[in-house]
């Protein structure tokens, strides 16, 4: 087990490498971004052991961010299911026990995003958003193989400085090869389909007869695969920030561009924001064009320790910081001010946003590559490649991904993998109108062959609707009733918008002469 300080450092380095390689097509910024950052589970072996429904033995443990004892365990499973007598890996799981265990044979199974995030590290966030469900049902978390404590496939770089590194100078092929060489695993065995067999093995091991599934972002892909492969084990499904099986995650580039456009539109339609930043889009383009010519190197104060440090602002860092901020309403509200200040030569606000978002994803880069290189890269069409040339984010992501997957060199999944899911399982789909990763149209696409589903769009939410709205109540209603028939999404229409910051401190205009 890895100590918390080491774990945090590893997450930071992996996240930096993702950013530096322009590879991070990760769909989910993670529950941690909403203020629920948590670390690895800390099992306390001195505590009593607990019997699961089928008498599987779990140990009492503490999960960072939660004050009460939970239950943790692991299951040894073949790395390659086709070689049951070969190498094994430990799949770690945690159970947040029901407050009043009225349904001992059921659990809410929460699946993290990414691909590459740890569910256990995000236990505090899941506990909060699924609090009503937990009143009478366990919450089950499993670190998907290649993430968290389940034989994580991470890439470490002790020499990389978040502020001073220049991603323009990165050799993607070389750095990806270094990453691959350092991984002691058959990376072809860390895709979604193999991970799905782990999930089902844990369900059977713990004796749950039925699962209510909540998948967020990439976790919605895993949830849909569960619906396809093990429908008999599922009671209800919630897909939040939907990635339809028919859609390659590489299409996220157009979703990011849409997120930028919505930001500029929102500011223009807000009288105070428009008055304070009347040329916001032009200022963004001004900075973007300047950084396309050369990075800006300046001395600044490190937001984390207030010490003087060298800050290299590249086009990738600038766009990456803005992109990640679009996921979170509270940080999204800072963007007009930060963009405006950068255009005026003050880079401290954009640096602050960069620092806030650098380690917000917790992506295991190796697992991320294993999923995308097997399941998405082969779906790139000539039209997609041509469209990507018109967008900096789309183009750099595509180029970085293609370079990485040449090194990763793993087989592609069968074409049937991307077939629409056919199911009559009660399914709730949640989309955010402001989502910069999984737009509402993706949720519509996922319902193509779902005959017992309802799709709601929250007009004021970004990514992860249940964390920003009454979506968590809708999930609890679905679990309680086992039906979508009476689910009413009217509460999602509540205006939860954050006021844009008009200066560094407030959402109020500062009188002339006082700034």
PAGUGU-108555 format. One record per residue (C-alpha): x, y, z. Coordinates in nm, 2 decimals. Example, Ala and Ser with C-alpha at 12.3 -4.5 7.8 and 13.67 -1.06 7.14 Angstrom:
- X/Y/Z
- 1.23/-0.45/0.78
- 1.37/-0.11/0.71
This chain:
- X/Y/Z
- 0.00/0.00/0.00
- 0.13/0.35/-0.09
- 0.15/0.62/0.16
- -0.06/0.94/0.11
- 0.23/1.17/0.03
- 0.38/0.94/-0.23
- 0.04/0.88/-0.38
- -0.03/1.25/-0.41
- 0.31/1.31/-0.58
- 0.26/1.02/-0.82
- -0.08/1.16/-0.92
- 0.07/1.50/-0.99
- 0.35/1.37/-1.21
- 0.11/1.15/-1.41
- -0.13/1.43/-1.46
- 0.16/1.66/-1.57
- 0.27/1.41/-1.82
- -0.08/1.38/-1.96
- -0.09/1.75/-2.00
- 0.26/1.77/-2.15
- 0.19/1.51/-2.41
- -0.13/1.68/-2.51
- -0.28/1.33/-2.46
- -0.54/1.40/-2.20
- -0.87/1.33/-2.37
- -1.00/1.22/-2.03
- -1.37/1.27/-2.02
- -1.40/1.32/-1.65
- -1.22/1.58/-1.44
- -1.31/1.37/-1.15
- -1.52/1.40/-0.84
- -1.22/1.55/-0.66
- -1.26/1.86/-0.87
- -1.58/1.94/-0.69
- -1.40/1.97/-0.37
- -1.40/1.61/-0.26
- -1.04/1.52/-0.32
- -0.95/1.19/-0.14
- -0.65/0.96/-0.13
- -0.59/0.60/-0.11
- -0.79/0.38/0.12
- -0.60/0.31/0.44
- -0.69/-0.03/0.58
- -0.66/-0.07/0.95
- -0.57/-0.43/1.01
- -0.61/-0.40/1.38
- -0.99/-0.36/1.34
- -1.24/-0.64/1.32
- -1.31/-0.83/1.01
- -1.66/-0.82/0.86
- -1.86/-1.08/0.67
- -2.02/-0.97/0.34
- -2.35/-1.12/0.23
- -2.19/-1.44/0.10
- -1.95/-1.45/0.40
- -1.66/-1.30/0.21
- -1.43/-1.14/0.47
- -1.36/-0.77/0.45
- -1.14/-0.55/0.68
- -1.24/-0.23/0.85
- -1.07/0.06/0.69
- -1.06/0.44/0.67
- -1.10/0.62/0.34
- -0.95/0.96/0.32
- -1.22/1.23/0.35
- -1.45/1.01/0.54
- -1.45/1.00/0.92
- -1.63/0.67/0.97
- -1.49/0.32/0.92
- -1.57/0.15/0.59
- -1.50/-0.20/0.46
- -1.22/-0.29/0.23
- -1.10/-0.60/0.05
- -0.93/-0.74/-0.26
- -0.97/-1.03/-0.50
- -0.68/-1.20/-0.68
- -0.77/-1.24/-1.04
- -0.58/-1.34/-1.36
- -0.42/-1.06/-1.54
- -0.52/-1.24/-1.86
- -0.85/-1.42/-1.81
- -0.75/-1.66/-2.09
- -0.46/-1.77/-1.87
- -0.62/-1.86/-1.54
- -0.30/-2.02/-1.41
- -0.08/-1.73/-1.51
- 0.00/-1.40/-1.34
- -0.26/-1.26/-1.11
- -0.33/-0.90/-0.99
- -0.52/-0.77/-0.69
- -0.84/-0.60/-0.76
- -0.92/-0.37/-0.46
- -1.27/-0.27/-0.36
- -1.44/-0.08/-0.08
- -1.79/-0.09/0.06
- -1.96/0.21/0.22
- -2.21/0.01/0.43
- -2.58/0.11/0.43
- -2.69/0.32/0.72
- -2.99/0.09/0.77
- -2.92/-0.22/0.57
- -3.27/-0.30/0.45
- -3.14/-0.45/0.12
- -2.84/-0.66/0.20
- -2.84/-0.84/-0.13
- -2.83/-0.52/-0.33
- -2.57/-0.24/-0.37
- -2.52/0.08/-0.56
- -2.21/0.02/-0.77
- -2.04/0.36/-0.85
- -1.80/0.36/-1.14
- -1.54/0.63/-1.18
- -1.45/0.82/-1.49
- -1.13/0.89/-1.68
- -1.05/0.65/-1.82
- -0.79/0.61/-1.55
- -0.94/0.73/-1.23
- -0.96/0.54/-0.90
- -1.31/0.49/-0.75
- -1.17/0.44/-0.40
- -0.98/0.76/-0.41
- -1.30/0.94/-0.49
- -1.50/0.77/-0.21
- -1.59/1.09/-0.03
- -1.75/1.24/-0.35
- -1.95/0.92/-0.42
- -2.06/0.91/-0.05
- -2.19/1.27/-0.08
- -2.37/1.24/-0.41
- -2.52/0.90/-0.32
- -2.60/0.98/0.04
- -2.97/0.91/0.00
- -2.92/0.58/-0.17
- -2.68/0.48/0.11
- -2.95/0.51/0.36
- -3.06/0.15/0.29
- -2.81/0.01/0.04
- -2.44/-0.04/0.04
- -2.22/0.17/-0.20
- -1.97/-0.05/-0.38
- -1.65/0.10/-0.52
- -1.39/-0.10/-0.72
- -1.06/0.03/-0.84
- -1.07/-0.07/-1.20
- -0.76/-0.26/-1.31
- -0.48/-0.03/-1.39
- -0.60/0.24/-1.15
- -0.57/0.32/-0.78
- -0.47/0.02/-0.58
- -0.55/-0.23/-0.86
- -0.20/-0.27/-1.02
- -0.20/0.09/-1.13
- -0.04/0.17/-1.47
- 0.11/0.51/-1.40
- 0.39/0.71/-1.55
- 0.62/0.89/-1.31
- 0.86/1.18/-1.38
- 1.04/1.32/-1.08
- 1.22/1.59/-1.29
- 0.92/1.76/-1.43
- 0.82/2.10/-1.29
- 0.46/2.20/-1.33
- 0.54/2.57/-1.38
- 0.85/2.57/-1.59
- 0.82/2.26/-1.81
- 0.77/2.33/-2.18
- 0.53/2.09/-2.34
- 0.62/2.22/-2.68
- 0.95/2.05/-2.65
- 0.82/1.71/-2.55
- 0.90/1.40/-2.76
- 0.57/1.21/-2.73
- 0.70/0.89/-2.89
- 1.01/0.88/-2.66
- 0.82/0.97/-2.34
- 0.55/0.71/-2.41
- 0.81/0.45/-2.47
- 0.98/0.53/-2.14
- 0.64/0.50/-1.97
- 0.57/0.17/-2.13
- 0.91/0.03/-2.05
- 0.86/0.11/-1.68
- 0.53/-0.08/-1.66
- 0.54/-0.44/-1.54
- 0.21/-0.55/-1.70
- 0.06/-0.69/-2.02
- -0.10/-0.36/-2.11
- -0.33/-0.53/-2.36
- -0.52/-0.67/-2.06
- -0.63/-0.34/-1.91
- -0.92/-0.24/-2.14
- -1.29/-0.21/-2.05
- -1.40/-0.56/-2.14
- -1.14/-0.73/-1.93
- -1.21/-0.49/-1.64
- -1.58/-0.58/-1.67
- -1.51/-0.94/-1.58
- -1.33/-0.81/-1.26
- -1.64/-0.61/-1.17
- -1.86/-0.91/-1.21
- -1.62/-1.13/-1.01
- -1.63/-0.88/-0.72
- -2.01/-0.87/-0.73
- -2.03/-1.25/-0.70
- -1.76/-1.26/-0.44
- -1.95/-1.02/-0.22
- -2.28/-1.20/-0.28
- -2.48/-0.91/-0.42
- -2.77/-1.04/-0.63
- -2.85/-0.71/-0.79
- -2.66/-0.39/-0.86
- -2.79/-0.04/-0.91
- -2.52/0.11/-1.13
- -2.41/0.48/-1.13
- -2.15/0.56/-1.40
- -2.01/0.90/-1.45
- -1.83/1.00/-1.77
- -1.61/0.72/-1.89
- -1.78/0.52/-1.62
- -2.09/0.53/-1.84
- -1.92/0.32/-2.10
- -1.84/0.06/-1.83
- -2.21/0.08/-1.71
- -2.34/0.02/-2.07
- -2.10/-0.28/-2.11
- -2.24/-0.42/-1.79
- -2.59/-0.38/-1.93
- -2.49/-0.57/-2.24
- -2.29/-0.85/-2.08
- -2.46/-0.91/-1.74
- -2.81/-0.77/-1.76
- -2.94/-1.03/-1.51
- -2.72/-0.87/-1.24
- -2.86/-0.52/-1.28
- -3.17/-0.35/-1.12
- -3.13/0.01/-1.25
- -2.87/0.22/-1.43
- -2.78/0.59/-1.41
- -2.55/0.74/-1.68
- -2.42/1.08/-1.59
- -2.22/1.26/-1.85
- -2.29/1.00/-2.12
- -2.04/0.84/-2.35
- -2.25/0.64/-2.59
- -2.10/0.32/-2.72
- -2.14/0.45/-3.08
- -1.91/0.74/-3.00
- -1.53/0.74/-3.00
- -1.41/0.95/-2.71
- -1.17/1.11/-2.95
- -1.47/1.32/-3.06
- -1.43/1.51/-2.74
- -1.24/1.77/-2.93
- -1.56/1.91/-3.08
- -1.72/1.91/-2.74
- -1.44/2.11/-2.60
- -1.47/2.37/-2.88
- -1.85/2.38/-2.80
- -1.76/2.45/-2.43
- -1.54/2.74/-2.53
- -1.82/2.89/-2.75
- -2.07/2.86/-2.47
- -1.84/3.04/-2.23
- -1.80/3.33/-2.46
- -2.18/3.33/-2.53
- -2.26/3.32/-2.16
- -2.04/3.62/-2.09
- -2.18/3.82/-2.38
- -2.54/3.76/-2.26
- -2.45/3.85/-1.90
- -2.47/4.23/-1.89
- -2.20/4.28/-1.62
- -1.96/4.03/-1.78
- -2.02/4.18/-2.12
- -1.96/4.53/-1.99
- -1.64/4.43/-1.80
- -1.50/4.20/-2.08
- -1.66/4.32/-2.41
- -1.39/4.16/-2.63
- -1.35/3.83/-2.44
- -1.33/3.60/-2.74
- -1.09/3.83/-2.92
- -0.87/3.85/-2.61
- -0.86/3.47/-2.59
- -0.77/3.45/-2.96
- -0.51/3.72/-2.91
- -0.33/3.51/-2.64
- -0.38/3.19/-2.83
- -0.22/3.33/-3.14
- 0.07/3.48/-2.95
- 0.14/3.15/-2.77
- 0.13/2.97/-3.10
- 0.43/3.17/-3.20
- 0.63/3.12/-2.88
- 0.57/3.05/-2.51
- 0.58/3.33/-2.26
- 0.84/3.29/-1.98
- 0.80/3.51/-1.68
- 0.88/3.53/-1.31
- 0.58/3.48/-1.09
- 0.47/3.36/-0.75
- 0.39/2.99/-0.71
- 0.03/2.97/-0.61
- 0.10/2.68/-0.38
- 0.39/2.83/-0.17
- 0.40/3.20/-0.27
- 0.77/3.16/-0.37
- 0.92/3.33/-0.67
- 0.93/3.08/-0.96
- 0.98/3.07/-1.33
- 0.65/3.02/-1.52
- 0.65/2.90/-1.88
- 0.31/2.96/-2.03
- 0.27/2.76/-2.35
- -0.03/2.73/-2.58
- -0.10/2.38/-2.44
- -0.10/2.50/-2.08
- -0.31/2.80/-2.16
- -0.58/2.60/-2.35
- -0.55/2.31/-2.10
- -0.61/2.52/-1.80
- -0.92/2.68/-1.96
- -1.05/2.35/-2.08
- -1.03/2.18/-1.74
- -1.18/2.49/-1.57
- -1.49/2.45/-1.80
- -1.57/2.13/-1.61
- -1.63/2.31/-1.28
- -1.88/2.59/-1.23
- -1.69/2.76/-0.96
- -1.37/2.78/-1.16
- -1.55/2.84/-1.49
- -1.68/3.16/-1.33
- -1.31/3.28/-1.30
- -1.23/3.24/-1.67
- -1.33/3.57/-1.82
- -1.12/3.76/-1.57
- -0.83/3.53/-1.61
- -0.84/3.55/-1.99
- -0.87/3.93/-1.99
- -0.58/3.96/-1.75
- -0.36/3.74/-1.95
- -0.43/3.95/-2.26
- -0.32/4.25/-2.05
- 0.01/4.08/-1.96
- -0.09/3.96/-1.61
- -0.05/3.59/-1.60
- -0.11/3.53/-1.23
- -0.49/3.45/-1.27
- -0.44/3.19/-1.55
- -0.15/3.05/-1.34
- -0.38/3.01/-1.05
- -0.63/2.82/-1.26
- -0.35/2.61/-1.41
- -0.24/2.52/-1.06
- -0.60/2.43/-0.95
- -0.65/2.20/-1.25
- -0.31/2.04/-1.28
- -0.38/1.75/-1.04
- -0.75/1.74/-1.06
- -0.80/1.43/-1.27
- -0.58/1.17/-1.10
- -0.55/0.98/-1.43
- -0.34/0.67/-1.46
- -0.18/0.73/-1.79
- -0.10/0.37/-1.88
- -0.45/0.25/-1.82
- -0.59/0.55/-2.01
- -0.38/0.45/-2.31
- -0.47/0.09/-2.29
- -0.84/0.18/-2.31
- -0.83/0.44/-2.57
- -0.57/0.27/-2.80
- -0.78/-0.05/-2.81
- -1.13/0.10/-2.81
- -1.12/0.44/-2.99
- -0.81/0.50/-3.20
- -0.93/0.27/-3.48
- -1.26/0.46/-3.50
- -1.10/0.78/-3.64
- -1.23/0.85/-3.99
- -1.09/1.07/-4.25
- -1.37/1.33/-4.19
- -1.28/1.33/-3.81
- -0.91/1.38/-3.90
- -0.99/1.66/-4.14
- -1.22/1.84/-3.89
- -0.96/1.81/-3.62
- -0.72/2.03/-3.83
- -0.95/2.33/-3.77
- -0.92/2.30/-3.39
- -0.60/2.33/-3.18
- -0.73/2.11/-2.90
- -0.87/1.84/-3.14
- -0.56/1.84/-3.36
- -0.30/1.81/-3.07
- -0.51/1.54/-2.89
- -0.54/1.34/-3.21
- -0.17/1.37/-3.30
- -0.06/1.29/-2.94
- -0.30/0.99/-2.93
- -0.19/0.85/-3.26
- 0.18/0.87/-3.16
- 0.11/0.71/-2.82
- -0.09/0.42/-2.97
- 0.18/0.34/-3.21
- 0.41/0.28/-2.91
- 0.13/0.10/-2.71
- 0.07/-0.13/-3.00
- -0.23/-0.33/-2.87
- -0.51/-0.50/-3.07
- -0.83/-0.31/-3.14
- -1.16/-0.44/-3.00
- -1.41/-0.60/-3.24
- -1.64/-0.36/-3.43
- -1.94/-0.49/-3.24
- -1.80/-0.31/-2.93
- -1.94/0.02/-3.06
- -2.29/-0.11/-3.12
- -2.57/0.07/-2.95
- -2.68/-0.09/-2.63
- -3.02/-0.27/-2.65
- -3.18/-0.29/-2.31
- -3.51/-0.26/-2.12
- -3.33/-0.20/-1.78
- -3.47/0.11/-1.62
- -3.21/0.37/-1.71
- -3.17/0.74/-1.62
- -2.95/0.96/-1.84
- -2.82/1.30/-1.72
- -2.65/1.56/-1.93
- -2.53/1.91/-1.87
- -2.59/2.18/-2.13
- -2.26/2.34/-2.04
- -2.06/2.01/-2.05
- -1.73/2.06/-2.23
- -1.68/1.68/-2.27
- -2.00/1.49/-2.31
- -2.27/1.72/-2.47
- -2.64/1.64/-2.44
- -2.64/1.50/-2.80
- -2.43/1.21/-2.68
- -2.70/1.13/-2.42
- -2.96/1.13/-2.70
- -2.74/0.90/-2.90
- -2.71/0.65/-2.62
- -3.09/0.61/-2.59
- -3.12/0.48/-2.95
- -3.21/0.12/-2.84
- -3.29/0.18/-2.47
- -3.66/0.10/-2.44
- -3.70/0.19/-2.08
- -3.50/0.51/-2.04
- -3.54/0.88/-1.97
- -3.28/1.14/-2.06
- -3.27/1.48/-1.89
- -3.06/1.78/-1.96
- -2.97/2.04/-1.69
- -2.94/2.38/-1.86
- -2.69/2.51/-1.60
- -2.47/2.21/-1.53
- -2.13/2.12/-1.67
- -1.99/1.77/-1.63
- -2.13/1.55/-1.36
- -2.49/1.66/-1.33
- -2.56/1.48/-1.00
- -2.29/1.68/-0.82
- -2.43/2.02/-0.93
- -2.81/1.97/-0.91
- -3.10/1.77/-0.79
- -2.97/1.48/-1.01
- -2.87/1.30/-0.69
- -3.24/1.31/-0.58
- -3.35/1.16/-0.92
- -3.10/0.88/-0.87
- -3.24/0.80/-0.53
- -3.59/0.80/-0.67
- -3.49/0.56/-0.94
- -3.33/0.32/-0.70
- -3.62/0.33/-0.46
- -3.89/0.28/-0.72
- -3.70/0.06/-0.97
- -3.87/0.25/-1.25
- -3.82/0.56/-1.46
- -4.19/0.61/-1.52
- -4.25/0.87/-1.24
- -3.90/1.03/-1.26
- -3.96/1.41/-1.32
- -3.67/1.62/-1.42
- -3.84/1.96/-1.35
- -3.60/2.03/-1.06
- -3.31/2.03/-1.31
- -3.45/2.36/-1.45
- -3.35/2.55/-1.13
- -3.10/2.82/-1.22
- -2.78/2.73/-1.04
- -2.55/2.95/-1.25
- -2.24/3.10/-1.08
- -2.19/3.48/-1.13
- -1.88/3.55/-1.33
- -1.59/3.71/-1.14
- -1.54/4.06/-1.26
- -1.21/4.11/-1.08
- -0.98/3.90/-0.87
- -1.20/3.91/-0.56
- -1.57/3.95/-0.63
- -1.85/3.92/-0.88
- -1.92/4.29/-0.82
- -1.79/4.58/-1.03
- -1.52/4.78/-0.86
- -1.59/5.16/-0.90
- -1.35/5.35/-1.12
- -1.03/5.46/-0.95
- -1.05/5.19/-0.68
- -0.91/4.90/-0.87
